[in-house]
Amino acid sequence: MRNTRRLLAAAGALGMLALTACGPASASGSSGSAKSGEINVMAISVLQSSSLSFPDESAAMQANVDTINAAGGIGGKKINLIVCNDQFDPNVAAKCARQAASDDVAAVLEPFEPYTEQIDPILQAAGIPMVYSEFSTTTDGSSPTAFLRDAGVPGGYASLGLGLAKEGCKKIGAVVVQESNNLLGEKWLANGAKIGGVPVVQAPVTQDQADFSSPVAKLASQGADCLVPDTLPQQGAKVVSAAAQSGHRLRLGAISAEFAAPQLAALGSAANGMLLTGQNYQPSDTSVPAVKAVLDGMAKYSPKVPLQDNFGIGGWASVTGLAEVLKSVHGPVTKDSVMQAAAKASYDTGLYASFSASSPPPVSAFPRAKNWSYLTWTVQHGKPVLKSRRFIPVPAGL
């Protein structure tokens, strides 16, 4: 199941960093086995393809590695980061995983990887841990080798349902693309809203839907006073515009990954008052020390690539989480020792809520997802303004 929910419309055809081939199917990445005294790690992610490019993600990962290495590395050992671009292709993603197994890397990072269903069996067979990676598919939620930084689509939409209920919504209307990942989002939106006693109604739309005036009107006629676009990236802004033109007063809500800064700026006043929820700070949260550290690190080591979305934040955080695990390894750094350390590690990157890998999962259906805490923002004049000053834990019984 592809995690299309996290594919931002902002991911245009942007230039990539100069990277050498990591091996499989011309996937992009920095290559080579670790030298003596280095720790070999692979990052597998969507970095560049004909339809999607996330240059700040790989730039943030490498900038963080450079920052750590410049400070002496991990116990005197430098991190050697191999970045494998899956080219938004499940077959290439699987080849990246086989390359990781062949290179016998100590760990794999997956800051944004929609094809973990193809990758996970290969890494499990090789005994390679996925450390501080995104919850991308339901496979990740139960994989014994996955050590997740967030709760992915379920966590994002559950927090949105909770947030809108707290904001006083009486009935939430969701414009939902009839695609498996969007339907999963609608399910968890309803789960979160249910705790606040708020029902969710949906208007189904297709992946190629262009006009959203009818589904917005349908939801308003059903009594919805709040509106959520649970759609593909290029459709979210159109839903917001349709709501603004509908004549109905509808409070808007979305997950933070749905609307990057360029989309909010383009919407202008149409997005005013929109509630955003998400599990990590955004690049605009410059008063947060950890966000400032990302900006400073990228300015020093990747000055030509701006930090512009959640993917860059996630890339930096994945490296920080890995570094915390590596610091707790006693003896040689191998995939086995990293696996053991990751199972006991406590994570605090400053960009996501702190949590322990050994703590009980808040949601039993996803035993590997330990972090469901979230933040909220309100959109004002085309910009997200942080509303919650600390992470909000989800209530029991979600």
Disulfide bonds with the S-S distance in Angstrom:
Cys84-Cys96 2.36
Cys169-Cys226 1.93
